């Protein structure tokens, strides 16, 4: 399904709002899940090491009470873990009164103020239930290389996170397309109606313009009014046609003599300027652009048409062209500062008294973006407007 510029922008905005919201929610869930899994890991290993410490404590107390020398002899041989049948991955250290090392297999100094803690990639569990049997006051259990356990949890969460993000993105795109489908159908229906209507207008407009020059025995003022009205309708028809079709067609570009084109369009609007007794100041240099000629014509027409339409009676228009920019300045009603930011948006109008549909500057802005031009607008209310197209 091909989308127009505005439909793509609406789809993008919907997706951004949806994805930012759902991504934030997913990341929060992932963080909570990681915290829970990490807490469960700590609790499980704390219980496991507590079981080992209790088993060691029971064997020490039993050996002391039964006066069994086998355990003492085994401990003096230095095979502490084997003496207590401790599974691989765990180490044991026995400390006496005053935390004096008795039988130690690791160099870490335990923190006897804590029951269970993580330090230097190892879990430590401190047990004092042996009650000085065989001179032992503390049993310290150490489990090494814990980082791989935390990494395994993290990798699993990242995997599920990526899958969730991918699913959320796909779902968002599908929902956006479903959301736009009925709207697009309505827009296409409306576009078809306007397109057919404007197409039907083309033939009578052309016929009127061609017939005006052949009119005889008609008052000149009346003939001029008919011609100006027909040209206004022709300009509106051209804008509507361009607005409806420019998103759906590939524009062919070629080298255009900009100065020559401006002069041609000024001649087209000469009668309209004369009707308002507008003084034209012209300063044109040679300039060639590799653009679509129809698009550039629409850009020039809209700027000139607005400069005439919104100008005062006996006002002035400056038209200039140099290597860097095309410049149109008028002495008209101007634009309020609060409306300058929205003036190039479709159907936005700075003034409701002069008519228009709010599509002229939208077309100008669209053509500028398509060709890499920069549109600069300076205006003061009741003072006039200054439009610059920077190439």
ZAZA-210676 format. One line per field, with one value per residue (C-alpha): residue in one letter; x, y, z. Coordinates in Angstrom, 3 decimals, decimal comma. Layout:
N
code	c(A:...)
px	c(X:...)
py	c(Y:...)
pz	c(Z:...)
//
This chain:
391
code	c(X:X:X:X:X:X:X:X:X:X:X:X:X:X:X:X:X:X:X:X:X:X:X:X:X:X:X:X:X:X:X:X:X:X:X:X:X:X:X:X:X:X:X:X:X:X:X:X:X:X:X:X:X:X:X:X:X:X:X:X:X:X:X:X:X:X:X:X:X:X:X:X:X:X:X:X:X:X:X:X:X:X:X:X:X:X:X:X:X:X:X:X:X:X:X:X:X:X:X:X:X:X:X:X:X:X:X:X:X:X:X:X:X:X:X:X:X:X:X:X:X:X:X:X:X:X:X:X:X:X:X:X:X:X:X:X:X:X:X:X:X:X:X:X:X:X:X:X:X:X:X:X:X:X:X:X:X:X:X:X:X:X:X:X:X:X:X:X:X:X:X:X:X:X:X:X:X:X:X:X:X:X:X:X:X:X:X:X:X:X:X:X:X:X:X:X:X:X:X:X:X:X:X:X:X:X:X:X:X:X:X:X:X:X:X:X:X:X:X:X:X:X:X:X:X:X:X:X:X:X:X:X:X:X:X:X:X:X:X:X:X:X:X:X:X:X:X:X:X:X:X:X:X:X:X:X:X:X:X:X:X:X:X:X:X:X:X:X:X:X:X:X:X:X:X:X:X:X:X:X:X:X:X:X:X:X:X:X:X:X:X:X:X:X:X:X:X:X:X:X:X:X:X:X:X:X:X:X:X:X:X:X:X:X:X:X:X:X:X:X:X:X:X:X:X:X:X:X:X:X:X:X:X:X:X:X:X:X:X:X:X:X:X:X:X:X:X:X:X:X:X:X:X:X:X:X:X:X:X:X:X:X:X:X:X:X:X:X:X:X:X:X:X:X:X:X:X:X:X:X:X:X:X:X:X:X:X:X:X:X:X)
px	c(0,000:1,687:1,450:1,543:3,886:1,275:0,142:3,751:4,246:1,075:2,159:5,618:4,196:1,829:4,650:6,987:4,427:3,456:7,014:8,406:5,578:5,799:9,632:9,658:7,192:9,207:12,481:10,839:9,545:12,984:14,608:12,056:12,499:16,299:15,975:13,622:15,821:18,911:17,132:16,026:19,602:20,894:18,185:18,699:22,445:22,072:19,819:22,188:25,229:23,240:22,542:26,244:27,230:24,661:26,003:29,588:28,503:26,665:29,726:32,039:29,686:29,158:32,914:33,583:30,886:31,802:35,530:36,047:39,674:39,147:37,747:40,532:43,165:41,544:41,493:45,199:45,974:44,525:41,738:38,961:36,358:36,939:36,565:33,020:32,147:31,546:30,591:32,915:32,776:32,589:35,449:35,421:37,342:37,171:37,918:38,377:38,002:38,825:38,349:41,660:42,169:42,234:41,770:41,588:41,685:41,231:43,012:39,956:39,363:35,718:33,367:32,098:29,485:27,457:25,645:25,639:27,242:28,827:32,442:34,918:32,775:32,186:29,403:30,341:28,259:29,229:27,829:28,376:26,211:29,138:29,426:33,207:33,190:36,693:37,669:35,702:33,660:32,896:32,339:32,786:31,556:32,791:31,308:33,487:32,795:29,281:29,455:28,591:25,340:24,407:25,507:23,267:20,291:21,256:21,657:18,282:16,625:18,316:17,102:13,511:13,859:14,925:12,141:9,603:10,863:10,731:7,199:6,069:7,554:5,864:2,571:2,770:3,372:0,457:-1,856:-0,810:-1,525:-4,922:-5,635:-4,728:-6,538:-10,098:-8,761:-6,714:-9,770:-11,728:-8,843:-8,502:-12,230:-11,982:-8,828:-10,552:-13,520:-11,300:-9,103:-12,109:-13,597:-10,383:-9,980:-13,468:-12,576:-9,519:-11,396:-13,744:-10,885:-8,734:-11,668:-12,379:-8,753:-8,513:-11,828:-11,076:-8,564:-11,118:-13,834:-14,860:-17,198:-16,748:-15,840:-12,104:-12,587:-15,110:-12,803:-9,918:-12,059:-13,078:-9,459:-8,190:-10,919:-10,110:-6,397:-7,180:-9,233:-6,432:-3,872:-6,096:-6,638:-2,867:-2,279:-4,981:-3,659:-0,092:-1,123:-3,017:-0,443:3,030:3,196:2,292:4,512:8,205:9,158:11,498:14,253:16,159:18,146:15,812:16,619:15,225:15,463:13,508:10,858:10,384:9,908:7,307:5,374:5,510:3,970:1,225:0,453:0,955:-2,759:-3,429:-0,694:-2,013:-5,510:-4,118:-1,661:1,272:4,764:7,194:10,899:12,891:16,523:17,309:20,653:21,293:20,646:20,115:18,736:18,410:14,791:11,360:10,122:6,475:7,378:9,551:6,711:4,318:6,823:7,235:3,493:2,515:5,011:4,000:0,281:0,497:2,539:-0,205:-3,223:-2,137:-0,696:-2,366:-3,707:-0,856:1,621:4,995:6,680:10,402:11,507:15,191:17,285:20,990:23,298:22,231:18,501:15,158:13,603:10,014:9,094:5,741:4,282:1,113:-0,760:2,064:1,828:1,442:4,499:2,358:1,336:4,732:5,579:2,465:2,101:3,702:1,420:-1,385:-4,715:-3,141:-3,967:-2,548:-5,550:-9,164:-10,267:-8,418:-9,726:-7,509:-7,293:-4,010:-2,226:0,073:2,891:2,518:3,275:6,224:7,610:7,146:8,988:11,812:12,254:12,166:14,948:17,093:16,168:15,705:12,582:13,087:10,109:10,354:7,191:5,723:2,015:0,763:4,308:4,693:6,405:9,751:10,166:13,571:14,249:17,885:19,285)
py	c(0,000:3,223:6,122:9,846:12,213:13,109:9,506:8,425:11,203:10,204:6,554:7,523:9,635:6,859:4,309:6,591:7,208:3,527:2,191:4,636:3,688:-0,068:-0,068:1,797:-0,709:-3,689:-2,311:-1,735:-5,311:-6,598:-4,672:-5,992:-9,550:-9,272:-8,001:-10,843:-13,487:-12,053:-12,091:-15,698:-16,648:-15,130:-16,830:-20,244:-20,186:-18,846:-21,823:-24,245:-22,886:-22,879:-26,593:-27,267:-25,251:-27,108:-30,454:-29,411:-28,122:-31,382:-33,494:-31,354:-31,505:-35,271:-35,914:-33,845:-35,492:-39,010:-38,258:-39,384:-38,690:-39,518:-36,054:-34,295:-36,389:-35,659:-31,932:-31,915:-33,546:-30,434:-32,039:-30,045:-30,291:-34,081:-34,470:-33,156:-34,583:-31,105:-30,957:-29,345:-25,543:-24,930:-24,235:-24,339:-22,399:-23,041:-20,254:-20,478:-18,028:-14,462:-15,377:-17,245:-19,327:-23,059:-24,853:-22,482:-23,312:-19,788:-16,478:-14,199:-12,508:-13,205:-10,496:-12,050:-9,277:-10,630:-13,923:-14,097:-11,741:-11,416:-10,313:-10,524:-12,839:-15,243:-15,969:-16,239:-17,799:-17,428:-19,929:-19,810:-22,762:-25,070:-23,586:-24,073:-27,834:-28,983:-25,361:-24,121:-20,925:-20,048:-22,083:-20,070:-21,489:-19,968:-20,492:-19,184:-17,870:-16,494:-14,060:-16,758:-17,413:-13,721:-13,576:-16,527:-14,687:-11,497:-13,265:-14,941:-11,619:-9,898:-12,666:-12,341:-8,544:-8,535:-10,942:-8,772:-5,602:-7,233:-8,498:-5,099:-3,328:-5,689:-5,478:-1,672:-1,535:-3,884:-1,923:1,356:0,004:-1,313:2,030:3,939:1,615:3,020:6,570:6,012:4,616:7,769:10,000:8,123:8,526:12,242:12,550:10,764:13,107:16,218:14,817:14,109:17,512:19,384:17,368:18,386:22,024:21,952:21,901:24,870:26,909:26,364:27,205:30,432:31,576:30,842:32,569:35,762:36,972:36,551:38,583:41,656:44,539:43,785:46,439:46,155:46,311:43,485:41,427:41,953:40,906:37,735:37,002:37,625:35,413:32,653:32,887:32,660:29,528:28,120:28,758:27,069:24,138:23,778:23,789:21,194:18,935:19,205:18,606:15,440:13,977:14,984:12,194:9,536:10,453:10,524:14,019:14,264:16,831:18,865:22,097:25,090:28,741:30,254:33,881:33,173:31,220:34,062:36,579:34,308:33,943:37,696:38,262:35,786:37,786:41,219:41,960:40,914:43,270:46,019:45,618:46,531:49,102:47,278:48,638:45,887:46,076:43,503:42,433:39,145:37,468:34,435:31,182:27,575:24,772:21,028:20,617:19,605:22,636:22,181:22,093:25,196:26,950:26,084:27,445:30,751:31,075:30,614:33,145:35,726:34,982:35,451:38,634:40,056:38,654:39,847:43,162:46,523:48,656:50,588:48,482:47,173:43,855:43,169:40,145:39,247:36,309:35,690:32,693:31,819:32,581:33,644:36,549:37,880:40,779:42,556:45,522:43,694:42,769:40,617:37,618:37,616:36,196:33,604:32,115:32,028:28,571:26,951:28,985:26,296:23,533:22,348:24,193:26,719:30,316:33,508:35,565:34,543:37,763:37,220:33,770:30,875:27,269:27,249:24,995:27,448:27,653:23,947:23,268:25,711:24,027:20,548:21,535:23,069:19,885:17,702:19,734:20,518:24,229:26,214:28,340:31,465:33,624:37,067:39,023:41,803:42,318:45,343:45,811:43,053:39,689:38,576:35,071:33,647:30,375:29,552:27,108)
pz	c(0,000:-1,180:1,260:0,639:2,466:5,084:5,557:6,080:8,621:10,491:10,469:11,733:14,566:15,637:15,584:17,556:20,314:20,431:20,312:22,880:25,267:24,718:24,709:28,030:29,484:28,183:29,574:32,969:32,954:31,938:34,792:37,283:35,982:36,289:39,868:40,785:39,157:40,848:44,212:43,644:42,743:45,980:48,056:46,433:46,909:50,435:51,278:49,581:51,433:54,685:54,129:53,535:56,633:58,754:57,507:58,340:61,747:62,484:61,573:63,747:66,750:66,315:66,012:69,143:71,226:70,020:70,423:66,824:65,876:62,193:61,374:63,300:61,527:58,145:58,859:59,758:56,411:54,691:52,676:54,299:51,503:51,237:54,996:54,766:51,321:49,880:46,200:43,707:43,444:47,205:49,639:53,444:56,084:59,837:62,342:66,085:68,961:68,001:64,330:64,368:61,185:61,988:58,682:55,676:51,960:50,558:51,126:51,327:54,672:55,577:56,822:60,063:60,506:57,579:57,242:53,424:50,894:47,436:47,110:44,216:42,087:45,012:47,478:51,161:53,924:57,586:60,137:63,914:64,964:65,727:69,262:69,762:69,241:68,240:68,903:65,912:66,277:62,612:59,464:56,248:52,945:49,689:46,221:43,390:39,872:40,387:37,463:34,921:36,782:36,646:32,994:32,149:33,638:31,811:28,451:28,855:29,666:26,701:24,386:25,585:25,516:21,860:20,916:22,769:21,088:17,659:18,286:19,645:16,603:14,160:16,046:16,109:12,367:11,644:13,966:12,356:8,885:10,028:11,669:8,497:6,083:6,485:6,674:3,526:1,759:2,596:1,526:-1,758:-2,384:-1,697:-3,815:-6,698:-6,469:-6,409:-9,184:-11,389:-10,571:-11,351:-14,540:-15,631:-14,888:-17,116:-20,413:-19,755:-18,209:-21,287:-23,552:-21,640:-21,770:-25,500:-26,251:-24,340:-26,908:-29,712:-28,011:-29,958:-29,180:-25,455:-22,932:-22,195:-18,424:-18,539:-20,759:-18,323:-15,364:-17,177:-18,066:-14,507:-13,040:-15,499:-14,618:-10,900:-11,536:-13,717:-10,947:-8,358:-10,729:-11,171:-7,391:-6,744:-9,496:-8,224:-4,600:-5,551:-7,911:-6,732:-4,099:-6,685:-9,607:-10,414:-11,504:-14,470:-13,967:-16,523:-16,731:-16,406:-17,165:-13,960:-15,098:-18,283:-16,354:-13,821:-16,625:-18,266:-15,016:-14,348:-17,772:-16,847:-13,686:-15,313:-15,676:-12,083:-10,837:-13,041:-11,604:-8,157:-9,601:-8,015:-8,674:-9,680:-8,915:-10,867:-10,450:-12,144:-12,796:-14,952:-13,099:-14,187:-11,984:-12,566:-11,453:-12,635:-14,593:-13,614:-9,920:-10,205:-12,079:-9,234:-6,686:-8,546:-9,248:-5,621:-4,317:-6,945:-6,515:-2,729:-3,110:-5,335:-3,463:-0,024:-1,203:-0,708:-3,531:-5,201:-3,253:-4,373:-5,109:-5,289:-7,297:-7,334:-8,493:-7,984:-7,789:-4,236:-3,953:-5,396:-3,519:-3,448:-1,153:-0,937:0,933:1,885:5,042:6,430:8,748:12,515:14,333:16,121:12,750:11,039:12,407:10,885:7,700:5,494:6,788:4,520:4,954:7,360:6,474:7,980:6,891:6,298:4,616:1,336:0,485:-0,517:0,639:2,534:0,044:-1,771:0,769:1,540:-2,135:-2,030:1,088:-0,413:-3,606:-1,543:0,474:-2,649:-4,269:-1,240:-1,193:2,022:2,485:4,602:5,608:7,224:7,830:9,932:10,272:8,257:6,901:4,302:3,768:2,448:0,974:0,086:-1,684:-0,949:-3,533)
//
